[in-house]
Amino acid sequence: MSRLFSLLTGQALYMMMLSLMIGAMVGLVAWSSWINSQRGIITIPNAYYDYIIVGGGTAGCVLAARLSADPRHSVLLVEAGGHFNWLSSIPLATPILQGSSNDWAYRTKSQINSSWGLNNQSSACPRGRGLGGSGQLNYLLHYTGSKEDFARWERSGATGWSRSDLEPYISRMLGVEHTHTTHTSYCLNNYHSILMSAIPQKTSDIQHKCHKDYKMVKNNARPMIHITEVDVSDSALGQAFLDAGKELAEEYEDLSFSTAQSTVFKGQRWSSLDGYLRPVLGRSNLHVMLNTKVTKVVTDDTRSVQGVEIKVGEEPTTKLIKSNREVVLSAGAINTPHILLQSGIGSRAQLQKHGIPLVSDLQVGYNLHDHLNLPLYVSLDSPVSVTLDKVQSLRQLWDYMIHGKGLLASSAVVGVGMAESDIGLMLFGMGSADERTLRDIANYKEETFRALFPFSNNTTQEGLVLLASCLLPSSRGTVTLSDVDPCSDPVIDPQYLQHPHDIACMIRSVQMVIRVSSSKPFQRLGAKLHLPVLDECQHLEVDPNNLPYLECLIRTAAITGYHVGGTCKMGSPHDETTVVDSLLRVRGLRGLRVMDASVMPTPITGHPNSIIIAMADKAADIILKH
């Protein structure tokens, strides 16, 4: 008994010392980060600035750094939120941030054609509120688009935004050069080359012969964004995913499967805040205001922008800050159109409805596009996934705090794939997770969630989630005003699955996900797909070959992919649906531009964060040149 007591006492002492050590390290890191984050933060702004940037998110951080590089330019960056807490630096903690004070936590209008299994048929619409924006609470995936993504933009009138136009900015972001004349060949198993290439290739061709590709050449430039890729030598799920791609290569055109690339550096989230803004905070010509909401853009009788009206914290009054040169809205695809509408820039009918004087009659808030993801759970026999028990183990905590490695250093996204130009899937290697957290962030009804994730309360369950997505949806939604109060939430109506194309596209994606789960590499891991029995679909047979069931499943359980864009469409000035021209200038006004996801005319076939960074870098050159 005394021996047992000694062992237990020693273990308790060890646990106490470890906890104290980790607590001290976390406190030291948090204190150091807080000290560094205060540089350049002001509470009393100047009366005038050359450039005023509204929104300190993914694009705003890049613009503030670039425009303030010339000490002759005075720059004010205005952010409605504050600093993200220390949890935002931990990749696996992403779901915890949604619904927190660092999330605008929007909800969409009740949907008719989708979201049947969500509370009030309303989808969650998380948006980052704080310095770093949505880049501080996204799932960190890195993707730079395909050549055809940008060709679609060019065809819609957004000239000057081709892949080749953006290539120098992508190269600068990654600290590499793209050499077009080198003859680097790749075949089916080199998925990194397929994903990074500006030239789309057919997998069927790649299987039989190799092709020329852009070569990634390291240069001496400091990468602005650090990329970490899943190592298949240390990931059985990653290897199985790539092997499944080989098995499916003959069945699908233009198929490419890749292990996930994430914006993680030394185990911590890395965003445009870290790569662009944080290193230059403290420049004498760069001021940053936090917890400050821009209520409207102020124009004069000639439709020239004079500045912005701001509201600091809970203060009841507003204040005008003037711009000598330009105001750039980078508040995101929801808040940028909201600000424009409050400023009298939008459709005449909507502004008249709310009694807001018309400044410019434009299609602001229209053309909203987003990806939908349908999660399908696959249980596994092999111990190869992330589980709650593993995450909460002392070993994982030690590996992360001391070495910056382990499960906490990853978002748990293992692989991404696409085929036939418009269907996609993502492998999320989470076997078990906290039900309350995941259910609430998606706004699922309890019964819907439990049907989708039957083992959610088993903390040791091995498994994965395959997310099916239509990469090029045709449905378009809106962002409109709820009232004239600039502090009220806008009305977000994505109109998911309104267009017939999208449900057909989603069904094809779900069928590919089902095929992946039944592939030999995943069967060797003991994979079993669990198609849910849903109340909304109880009249239909649960069968992977039953198309009416698959449609009902999609309309019930598909959720946002967090890729909202298009609400201030960029395009030809002769197109009445466009809001900004190819130089990002708001049509009909002087001294006002938009640079964020809202300008994207059409969706891209993947995750937009890294593309927005490159676009913002190019936008800075446009602004400085013109």
C-alpha positions in Angstrom: 0.0 0.0 0.0 2.8 2.4 0.9 4.5 1.6 -2.4 1.3 2.4 -4.3 0.9 5.6 -2.3 4.4 6.6 -3.2 3.8 6.0 -6.9 0.6 8.0 -6.9 2.2 10.8 -5.0 5.1 10.9 -7.4 2.8 10.9 -10.4 0.7 13.7 -8.8 3.8 15.7 -8.2 5.0 15.2 -11.7 1.6 16.3 -13.1 1.7 19.4 -10.9 5.2 20.4 -12.0 4.4 19.8 -15.6 1.2 21.9 -15.3 3.1 24.7 -13.7 5.8 24.6 -16.3 3.4 24.6 -19.2 1.3 27.4 -17.5 4.5 29.5 -17.1 5.4 29.0 -20.7 1.9 29.9 -21.9 1.9 33.0 -19.7 5.4 34.0 -21.0 4.3 33.6 -24.6 1.1 35.4 -24.1 2.8 38.3 -22.3 5.5 38.6 -25.1 2.8 38.5 -27.8 0.8 41.2 -26.0 3.7 43.5 -25.7 4.6 43.1 -29.4 1.0 43.5 -30.5 0.7 47.0 -28.9 3.2 48.6 -31.2 1.4 51.1 -33.5 -2.0 50.7 -31.9 -3.6 54.1 -31.2 -6.8 55.3 -29.6 -6.8 58.9 -30.8 -6.4 59.2 -34.6 -5.1 62.1 -36.7 -7.7 64.2 -38.6 -6.2 63.2 -42.0 -4.5 60.2 -43.5 -3.3 59.6 -47.0 -4.9 56.1 -47.0 -7.6 54.7 -44.8 -8.0 50.9 -44.9 -11.2 49.6 -43.4 -10.8 46.0 -42.0 -7.7 44.4 -40.6 -8.3 41.0 -42.0 -6.5 38.9 -44.6 -6.4 41.7 -47.3 -6.2 44.6 -44.9 -3.0 43.4 -43.2 -1.3 43.1 -46.6 -2.5 46.6 -47.8 -1.4 48.3 -44.5 2.1 46.8 -44.7 2.5 47.6 -48.4 1.1 51.2 -48.5 3.0 52.2 -45.4 6.3 51.0 -46.8 6.9 54.5 -48.2 7.4 56.8 -45.1 5.8 59.7 -47.0 2.4 57.9 -46.9 0.4 58.1 -43.8 -1.9 55.1 -43.3 -4.7 54.3 -40.9 -5.9 50.7 -40.5 -9.3 50.5 -38.8 -10.5 47.2 -37.3 -13.8 46.6 -35.7 -12.5 43.9 -33.4 -9.5 43.6 -31.0 -6.7 41.0 -30.7 -7.5 37.3 -31.1 -6.7 35.3 -28.0 -3.8 32.9 -27.7 -6.0 29.9 -28.8 -6.0 31.3 -32.3 -2.4 30.3 -32.7 -3.2 26.6 -32.1 -4.2 25.0 -35.5 -6.5 22.3 -34.0 -8.3 24.9 -31.8 -10.0 26.4 -34.9 -13.5 25.2 -34.1 -13.3 26.7 -30.6 -12.9 30.2 -32.0 -16.1 30.1 -33.9 -18.9 31.7 -31.9 -16.4 33.5 -29.7 -15.9 37.2 -29.3 -13.6 37.0 -32.2 -16.3 35.9 -34.6 -19.0 38.1 -36.0 -21.1 34.9 -35.7 -23.6 35.8 -38.4 -26.5 33.5 -39.2 -28.1 33.4 -42.7 -31.7 34.0 -43.5 -33.8 30.8 -43.3 -33.1 28.8 -46.5 -35.7 27.2 -48.7 -33.7 24.8 -50.8 -31.0 23.8 -48.2 -30.2 23.7 -44.4 -33.3 21.6 -43.6 -31.4 19.9 -40.7 -30.2 23.2 -39.2 -31.9 25.2 -36.5 -34.4 27.6 -38.2 -33.0 26.3 -41.5 -30.3 29.0 -41.0 -26.6 28.4 -41.8 -23.8 29.7 -39.6 -21.7 32.3 -41.3 -18.5 32.8 -39.2 -16.3 35.8 -40.0 -13.2 36.8 -38.2 -13.6 39.8 -35.9 -10.2 41.1 -34.9 -6.7 41.8 -36.2 -6.0 39.1 -38.8 -9.7 38.6 -39.6 -11.0 35.3 -41.0 -7.3 34.3 -41.5 -7.2 33.9 -37.7 -10.1 31.4 -37.5 -10.1 29.6 -40.8 -8.9 26.0 -41.3 -5.6 27.2 -42.6 -5.7 25.5 -46.0 -3.4 26.9 -48.7 -4.4 26.9 -52.4 -3.5 29.3 -55.2 -6.1 28.5 -57.8 -6.0 27.0 -61.2 -5.4 28.9 -64.5 -9.0 28.4 -65.5 -10.3 30.0 -62.2 -8.7 33.3 -63.3 -9.6 32.8 -67.0 -13.2 32.9 -65.9 -12.6 36.2 -64.2 -11.0 37.6 -67.3 -14.0 36.5 -69.4 -16.3 38.2 -67.0 -14.5 41.5 -67.6 -12.0 41.5 -64.7 -9.0 42.1 -67.0 -5.5 42.1 -65.5 -6.3 39.3 -63.0 -5.1 36.2 -64.9 -3.0 33.5 -63.3 0.1 35.0 -65.0 -0.8 38.4 -63.6 -1.0 37.1 -60.1 2.1 34.8 -60.4 4.7 37.3 -59.2 2.6 38.0 -56.1 2.1 34.3 -55.4 5.9 33.8 -55.8 6.7 36.7 -53.4 4.2 35.4 -50.9 5.9 31.9 -50.9 9.4 33.2 -51.2 9.9 31.3 -54.5 10.3 31.9 -58.2 8.2 30.3 -60.9 10.5 29.5 -63.9 8.4 28.8 -67.0 11.2 27.4 -69.1 12.4 24.5 -66.9 11.4 21.0 -67.9 10.4 19.4 -64.6 8.3 16.3 -65.3 5.7 14.8 -63.0 3.5 11.8 -63.0 0.4 10.8 -61.1 2.1 10.4 -57.7 3.5 14.0 -57.7 0.3 15.7 -56.5 2.1 18.7 -55.2 3.1 19.6 -58.7 -0.5 19.1 -59.9 -1.9 21.4 -57.2 0.6 24.1 -57.6 0.7 24.1 -61.4 -0.9 26.9 -63.3 -1.6 24.4 -66.1 -4.5 22.0 -65.4 -3.7 18.5 -66.5 -5.9 15.4 -67.0 -5.1 12.6 -64.6 -5.7 10.1 -67.3 -2.9 11.8 -69.4 -0.6 12.1 -66.4 -0.9 8.4 -65.6 0.6 7.4 -69.0 3.1 10.2 -69.6 4.7 13.1 -67.9 4.5 16.8 -68.6 6.4 20.0 -68.3 5.5 22.0 -65.2 6.4 25.2 -63.5 9.4 24.7 -61.3 9.4 26.0 -57.8 12.8 27.6 -57.2 13.8 28.9 -53.8 15.3 32.4 -53.8 16.7 34.5 -51.0 13.4 36.3 -50.3 11.8 35.8 -46.9 8.5 33.9 -47.4 5.6 36.0 -46.3 3.4 32.9 -45.8 4.8 29.6 -44.5 3.4 26.4 -45.8 3.4 23.0 -44.1 2.3 19.9 -46.0 1.1 16.6 -44.5 4.0 14.1 -44.5 2.7 10.8 -45.8 5.6 9.0 -44.1 4.0 10.0 -40.9 0.4 9.9 -42.0 -1.3 6.6 -42.9 -4.5 8.5 -43.8 -2.5 10.8 -46.1 -0.9 7.8 -47.9 -4.3 6.1 -48.2 -5.8 9.2 -49.7 -3.1 9.4 -52.4 -3.4 5.7 -53.1 -7.1 6.1 -53.4 -6.5 8.8 -56.0 -4.5 6.4 -58.0 -7.2 3.8 -57.9 -9.9 6.3 -59.0 -7.7 7.8 -61.8 -9.3 5.8 -64.6 -12.9 6.6 -63.4 -12.7 10.4 -63.3 -11.4 13.1 -65.6 -9.0 15.7 -64.4 -8.6 14.0 -61.1 -6.0 15.2 -58.6 -5.6 14.2 -55.0 -3.1 16.0 -52.8 -2.1 15.9 -49.2 -3.2 19.2 -47.5 -1.0 22.2 -47.4 -1.6 24.5 -44.5 -0.4 28.0 -43.4 1.3 26.7 -40.3 4.8 27.6 -39.1 6.6 25.8 -36.2 3.3 24.4 -35.1 1.4 27.7 -35.0 -1.1 29.4 -37.3 0.5 31.7 -39.8 -1.6 34.4 -41.5 -1.1 37.7 -43.3 -1.1 39.3 -39.9 2.1 37.4 -39.1 3.7 37.6 -42.5 2.9 41.1 -43.5 1.5 43.4 -40.8 3.1 42.3 -37.5 6.7 42.8 -38.7 6.0 46.5 -39.6 3.8 47.5 -36.6 5.4 50.5 -35.0 6.1 52.4 -38.3 5.6 56.1 -37.5 3.4 56.5 -40.5 1.2 53.5 -39.8 -1.6 53.8 -37.2 -3.9 50.9 -36.2 -7.2 51.5 -34.4 -8.9 48.4 -32.8 -12.5 48.0 -31.6 -13.5 50.8 -34.0 -16.4 50.3 -36.4 -16.7 52.2 -39.7 -20.3 53.2 -39.9 -20.2 54.8 -43.4 -18.0 56.2 -46.2 -18.4 59.9 -46.5 -18.7 61.5 -49.9 -19.2 65.1 -51.1 -21.6 66.5 -53.8 -19.2 65.5 -56.6 -19.1 61.9 -55.4 -15.6 62.2 -54.2 -14.8 60.3 -51.0 -13.8 62.5 -48.1 -13.1 59.9 -45.5 -14.9 57.5 -43.1 -17.2 57.9 -40.1 -16.0 55.8 -37.2 -17.5 54.7 -33.9 -15.0 53.8 -31.2 -16.1 51.0 -28.8 -19.3 51.8 -27.0 -19.1 55.5 -27.5 -22.5 56.9 -28.6 -21.1 59.5 -31.1 -19.2 59.1 -34.4 -16.2 60.9 -35.7 -15.1 61.8 -39.3 -11.5 60.8 -40.3 -10.6 62.3 -43.7 -8.5 60.8 -46.4 -6.1 62.8 -48.6 -5.9 60.1 -51.3 -8.1 57.0 -51.0 -10.3 54.8 -48.8 -9.9 51.0 -49.3 -12.7 48.8 -48.0 -11.3 45.4 -46.9 -14.0 44.4 -44.4 -14.9 41.1 -46.1 -17.6 39.8 -48.3 -20.3 40.5 -45.7 -19.2 43.7 -44.0 -17.9 45.6 -47.1 -21.3 45.6 -48.9 -22.9 46.4 -45.5 -20.8 49.5 -45.2 -21.4 50.6 -48.8 -25.1 50.2 -48.4 -25.1 52.3 -45.2 -23.2 54.9 -47.2 -25.8 55.2 -49.9 -23.9 53.1 -52.4 -26.1 50.3 -53.6 -29.4 49.5 -55.4 -31.8 52.4 -55.6 -34.8 50.3 -54.5 -33.1 49.0 -51.4 -31.8 52.4 -50.3 -35.1 54.0 -50.8 -36.8 51.3 -48.7 -34.6 52.3 -45.8 -34.6 56.0 -46.5 -30.9 56.3 -47.2 -29.9 59.0 -49.7 -28.6 57.5 -52.9 -25.0 58.3 -53.8 -24.4 55.7 -56.5 -26.8 53.1 -57.9 -24.8 49.9 -58.0 -25.5 46.1 -57.5 -23.8 46.0 -54.1 -24.5 42.9 -52.1 -25.6 40.8 -55.1 -23.7 37.8 -56.6 -22.9 36.2 -53.3 -21.3 32.8 -53.9 -20.1 30.2 -51.4 -19.1 26.5 -51.3 -21.3 24.0 -49.6 -19.7 21.0 -47.8 -21.6 17.8 -47.0 -19.8 15.8 -44.2 -20.0 12.0 -44.4 -18.5 10.0 -41.5 -16.3 7.0 -42.0 -15.4 4.8 -39.0 -12.0 3.1 -39.0 -10.5 0.0 -37.3 -6.9 1.2 -37.5 -5.6 3.8 -34.9 -4.6 6.4 -37.5 -6.9 9.4 -36.8 -7.3 12.2 -34.3 -9.5 11.4 -31.3 -10.4 13.3 -28.2 -8.5 10.9 -26.0 -5.3 11.4 -28.0 -5.6 15.2 -28.1 -6.1 15.4 -24.3 -3.1 13.2 -23.5 -0.1 14.6 -21.7 2.2 13.4 -24.5 0.4 15.5 -27.1 0.4 18.5 -24.9 4.1 18.1 -24.2 4.9 17.6 -27.9 3.1 20.7 -28.9 4.3 23.1 -26.1 8.0 21.9 -26.2 8.5 20.9 -29.9 5.6 22.6 -31.8 4.6 19.2 -33.1 1.8 16.6 -32.7 -1.9 16.6 -33.3 -2.4 20.1 -31.9 0.0 21.5 -34.6 -2.4 20.5 -37.4 -5.9 21.5 -38.4 -6.6 17.7 -38.9 -7.2 18.3 -42.6 -5.2 15.5 -44.3 -6.1 15.7 -48.0 -7.9 17.6 -50.7 -9.1 16.3 -54.1 -10.9 17.5 -57.2 -12.2 16.0 -60.4 -14.1 16.9 -63.5 -13.3 20.5 -63.0 -16.1 21.2 -60.5 -16.4 18.5 -57.8 -14.2 18.4 -54.8 -13.6 16.6 -51.5 -11.6 17.1 -48.3 -10.5 14.5 -45.8 -10.8 15.7 -42.2 -8.9 13.1 -40.1 -11.0 13.5 -36.9 -12.5 10.2 -35.5 -14.1 11.8 -32.5 -14.7 15.4 -31.4 -16.7 17.4 -28.9 -20.4 17.2 -30.0 -21.4 20.5 -28.4 -18.7 22.5 -30.2 -19.1 21.0 -33.7 -22.9 21.0 -33.5 -23.2 24.6 -32.4 -20.7 26.1 -34.9 -22.6 24.5 -37.8 -26.0 25.3 -36.2 -27.1 21.6 -36.6 -30.2 20.3 -34.9 -29.2 17.7 -32.3 -30.9 14.9 -34.2 -29.2 15.8 -37.5 -25.8 16.0 -35.9 -26.1 12.6 -34.2 -27.4 11.0 -37.4 -24.3 12.3 -39.2 -21.8 11.5 -36.5 -23.1 8.4 -34.8 -20.0 7.9 -32.6 -19.6 11.6 -31.5 -19.7 10.7 -27.8 -17.0 8.0 -28.1 -13.8 9.7 -27.3 -11.6 6.8 -28.5 -13.4 6.2 -31.8 -11.1 6.1 -34.8 -12.5 7.6 -38.1 -12.5 10.4 -40.5 -14.9 12.8 -42.2 -15.1 13.2 -46.0 -16.5 16.5 -47.1 -18.1 16.6 -50.5 -18.3 19.9 -52.3 -19.4 21.5 -55.6 -16.5 23.8 -56.4 -18.2 25.9 -59.0 -21.8 26.5 -57.7 -24.2 28.5 -59.9 -26.5 29.7 -57.1 -26.1 33.4 -56.1 -27.3 35.1 -53.0 -27.5 38.5 -51.4 -26.4 40.7 -48.6 -28.9 43.4 -47.7 -29.7 45.8 -44.9 -32.0 44.9 -42.0 -32.4 48.5 -41.0 -30.6 51.9 -41.1 -28.6 51.2 -37.9 -25.0 50.5 -39.0 -24.5 48.3 -35.9 -27.3 45.9 -36.9 -26.4 42.7 -38.6 -27.0 42.6 -42.3 -29.4 40.1 -43.9 -27.4 37.3 -45.5 -29.3 35.1 -48.0 -26.9 32.8 -49.8 -29.8 30.9 -51.6 -27.8 27.7 -51.4 -28.8 25.0 -53.9 -31.3 27.4 -55.6 -29.8 26.6 -59.0 -30.4 23.0 -60.4 -26.8 22.7 -61.4 -25.6 22.7 -57.9 -27.6 19.8 -56.6 -26.5 17.7 -59.6 -22.9 18.8 -59.0 -23.1 17.9 -55.2 -24.5 14.5 -56.0 -21.6 13.7 -58.2 -19.2 14.9 -55.5 -21.0 12.7 -52.9 -20.7 9.7 -55.2 -17.0 10.3 -55.5 -16.7 10.5 -51.7 -18.6 7.2 -51.4 -16.2 5.6 -54.0 -13.2 6.9 -52.0 -14.5 5.3 -48.8 -14.9 2.0 -50.5 -11.4 2.1 -52.2 -8.9 -0.6 -51.3 -6.5 1.7 -49.4 -9.3 2.7 -47.0 -10.7 -0.7 -46.8 -7.3 -1.9 -45.5 -7.8 0.6 -42.6 -11.2 -0.9 -41.9 -13.2 2.0 -43.3 -17.0 1.9 -43.0 -19.2 4.7 -44.4 -22.2 5.7 -42.2 -25.0 7.2 -44.3 -27.3 9.0 -42.0 -31.0 8.2 -41.3 -32.5 11.7 -41.3 -36.0 12.7 -40.2 -36.3 14.9 -43.3 -35.5 11.9 -45.6 -37.4 9.1 -43.7 -39.6 8.5 -46.7 -36.6 7.5 -48.8 -34.5 4.4 -48.8 -31.0 5.0 -47.4 -28.9 3.7 -50.3 -25.8 5.2 -51.9 -27.4 4.5 -55.3 -30.7 6.2 -54.5 -30.4 9.7 -56.1 -33.6 11.1 -54.3 -32.0 10.1 -51.0 -28.7 11.7 -51.8 -30.5 14.9 -52.9 -32.5 15.0 -49.6 -29.3 14.3 -47.6 -27.5 17.2 -49.3 -30.4 19.6 -48.9 -30.7 18.6 -45.2 -27.1 18.4 -44.0 -24.8 20.4 -46.3 -23.1 23.4 -44.5 -21.1 26.4 -45.5 -17.5 26.0 -46.7 -16.7 29.5 -45.2 -15.8 30.8 -48.7 -18.3 33.7 -49.1 -17.4 36.1 -51.9 -18.6 38.1 -54.9 -20.8 40.7 -53.2 -18.9 43.6 -54.8 -18.3 42.0 -58.1 -15.3 43.1 -60.2 -15.7 43.4 -63.9 -16.2 45.5 -67.0 -17.5 49.1 -66.4 -20.0 48.3 -69.2 -21.5 45.5 -67.1 -24.3 46.8 -64.9 -23.9 44.0 -62.4 -20.3 45.0 -61.5 -19.4 47.2 -58.5 -15.7 47.7 -59.0 -13.6 47.9 -62.2 -10.4 46.0 -62.8 -8.5 48.6 -60.8 -10.8 47.9 -57.9 -12.3 51.4 -58.0 -16.0 51.6 -57.0 -17.8 52.7 -60.1 -19.0 56.3 -60.2 -16.9 57.5 -57.2 -13.5 59.0 -56.8 -11.1 57.9 -54.0 -12.8 54.6 -53.1 -11.7 51.0 -53.8 -12.5 47.5 -52.5 -10.1 44.7 -52.0 -11.3 41.6 -50.3 -13.2 38.4 -51.3 -16.2 40.5 -52.2 -14.6 41.5 -55.6 -14.2 37.9 -56.8 -16.6 37.7 -59.8 -16.9 33.9 -59.6 -15.8 31.2 -57.1 -12.4 29.6 -57.3 -12.0 25.8 -57.1 -10.6 25.7 -53.6 -9.8 27.7 -50.5 -9.4 31.4 -51.2 -7.3 32.8 -48.4 -3.9 32.6 -50.1 -5.3 34.0 -53.3 -6.7 37.0 -51.4 -3.2 37.7 -50.0 -1.7 37.7 -53.5 -4.6 39.9 -54.8 -4.1 42.4 -52.0 -0.4 42.6 -52.8 -1.2 43.3 -56.4 -3.9 45.8 -55.3 -1.2 47.7 -53.4 0.8 48.1 -56.6 -2.3 49.3 -58.4 -3.0 51.9 -55.8 0.5 53.2 -55.6 0.8 53.3 -59.4 -2.5 55.1 -60.0 
